[in-house]
Amino acid sequence: MKKKRFAIEDKPQERYKNTEKQFIPLPTTYIHGERWEDEIIKQEATIKFPVPGSHDWVKFAAGRGIGTIPGESQFHFENRVKTEVLNAKA
């Protein structure tokens, strides 16, 4: 009974909310393996960049306050946006 109380208080739905489905333990595995005692590893949010060469880059950049530069190639624009976004994250 004590195990179930700890398992419920741990809120496994919160613990595994950003975990791929294939890596989430089954309920019996969670309880018998006392998985609530596992260390919670915080994952950094990943940035999903648009597909290279797509027009989504302008919208992606504008949403982060990054504008276009007249005459700048698509390649250089994408690299500048990536650099600015990653530097802002650090």
TORKOL-4160 file (C-alpha; in steps of 0.2 Angstrom, whole numbers, padded with zeros to 4 digits, m for minus):
90
<pt num="1" X="0000" Y="0000" Z="0000"/>
<pt num="2" X="0014" Y="0012" Z="0004"/>
<pt num="3" X="0022" Y="0009" Z="m0013"/>
<pt num="4" X="0005" Y="0014" Z="m0022"/>
<pt num="5" X="0004" Y="0030" Z="m0011"/>
<pt num="6" X="0022" Y="0035" Z="m0017"/>
<pt num="7" X="0018" Y="0031" Z="m0035"/>
<pt num="8" X="0002" Y="0041" Z="m0035"/>
<pt num="9" X="0011" Y="0056" Z="m0026"/>
<pt num="10" X="0025" Y="0056" Z="m0039"/>
<pt num="11" X="0013" Y="0060" Z="m0053"/>
<pt num="12" X="0021" Y="0049" Z="m0066"/>
<pt num="13" X="0010" Y="0058" Z="m0080"/>
<pt num="14" X="0021" Y="0074" Z="m0076"/>
<pt num="15" X="0037" Y="0064" Z="m0074"/>
<pt num="16" X="0035" Y="0057" Z="m0092"/>
<pt num="17" X="0026" Y="0071" Z="m0101"/>
<pt num="18" X="0041" Y="0075" Z="m0112"/>
<pt num="19" X="0047" Y="0057" Z="m0114"/>
<pt num="20" X="0044" Y="0046" Z="m0130"/>
<pt num="21" X="0031" Y="0034" Z="m0128"/>
<pt num="22" X="0042" Y="0019" Z="m0130"/>
<pt num="23" X="0053" Y="0024" Z="m0115"/>
<pt num="24" X="0038" Y="0026" Z="m0103"/>
<pt num="25" X="0037" Y="0011" Z="m0091"/>
<pt num="26" X="0021" Y="0001" Z="m0089"/>
<pt num="27" X="0012" Y="0004" Z="m0073"/>
<pt num="28" X="0017" Y="m0012" Z="m0065"/>
<pt num="29" X="0035" Y="m0009" Z="m0070"/>
<pt num="30" X="0034" Y="0008" Z="m0062"/>
<pt num="31" X="0027" Y="0002" Z="m0046"/>
<pt num="32" X="0037" Y="m0014" Z="m0044"/>
<pt num="33" X="0053" Y="m0005" Z="m0049"/>
<pt num="34" X="0049" Y="0009" Z="m0037"/>
<pt num="35" X="0053" Y="0021" Z="m0052"/>
<pt num="36" X="0047" Y="0036" Z="m0042"/>
<pt num="37" X="0064" Y="0035" Z="m0034"/>
<pt num="38" X="0073" Y="0038" Z="m0050"/>
<pt num="39" X="0082" Y="0054" Z="m0052"/>
<pt num="40" X="0072" Y="0066" Z="m0063"/>
<pt num="41" X="0084" Y="0073" Z="m0077"/>
<pt num="42" X="0078" Y="0090" Z="m0083"/>
<pt num="43" X="0079" Y="0091" Z="m0102"/>
<pt num="44" X="0082" Y="0107" Z="m0111"/>
<pt num="45" X="0069" Y="0112" Z="m0123"/>
<pt num="46" X="0075" Y="0109" Z="m0141"/>
<pt num="47" X="0073" Y="0122" Z="m0155"/>
<pt num="48" X="0065" Y="0115" Z="m0170"/>
<pt num="49" X="0071" Y="0125" Z="m0185"/>
<pt num="50" X="0062" Y="0126" Z="m0201"/>
<pt num="51" X="0067" Y="0115" Z="m0216"/>
<pt num="52" X="0082" Y="0123" Z="m0225"/>
<pt num="53" X="0077" Y="0133" Z="m0240"/>
<pt num="54" X="0059" Y="0135" Z="m0235"/>
<pt num="55" X="0049" Y="0151" Z="m0233"/>
<pt num="56" X="0045" Y="0147" Z="m0215"/>
<pt num="57" X="0062" Y="0155" Z="m0210"/>
<pt num="58" X="0055" Y="0173" Z="m0212"/>
<pt num="59" X="0040" Y="0169" Z="m0200"/>
<pt num="60" X="0052" Y="0159" Z="m0188"/>
<pt num="61" X="0064" Y="0174" Z="m0187"/>
<pt num="62" X="0050" Y="0187" Z="m0186"/>
<pt num="63" X="0043" Y="0178" Z="m0171"/>
<pt num="64" X="0059" Y="0180" Z="m0162"/>
<pt num="65" X="0062" Y="0198" Z="m0167"/>
<pt num="66" X="0074" Y="0195" Z="m0181"/>
<pt num="67" X="0072" Y="0204" Z="m0197"/>
<pt num="68" X="0079" Y="0201" Z="m0215"/>
<pt num="69" X="0093" Y="0211" Z="m0222"/>
<pt num="70" X="0091" Y="0217" Z="m0240"/>
<pt num="71" X="0102" Y="0207" Z="m0252"/>
<pt num="72" X="0105" Y="0194" Z="m0240"/>
<pt num="73" X="0105" Y="0176" Z="m0247"/>
<pt num="74" X="0093" Y="0163" Z="m0240"/>
<pt num="75" X="0109" Y="0153" Z="m0234"/>
<pt num="76" X="0116" Y="0167" Z="m0225"/>
<pt num="77" X="0099" Y="0172" Z="m0217"/>
<pt num="78" X="0096" Y="0155" Z="m0211"/>
<pt num="79" X="0114" Y="0154" Z="m0203"/>
<pt num="80" X="0112" Y="0171" Z="m0195"/>
<pt num="81" X="0095" Y="0167" Z="m0188"/>
<pt num="82" X="0102" Y="0150" Z="m0181"/>
<pt num="83" X="0116" Y="0159" Z="m0173"/>
<pt num="84" X="0106" Y="0173" Z="m0165"/>
<pt num="85" X="0093" Y="0160" Z="m0158"/>
<pt num="86" X="0106" Y="0149" Z="m0151"/>
<pt num="87" X="0116" Y="0163" Z="m0143"/>
<pt num="88" X="0100" Y="0170" Z="m0135"/>
<pt num="89" X="0097" Y="0153" Z="m0128"/>
<pt num="90" X="0114" Y="0152" Z="m0119"/>
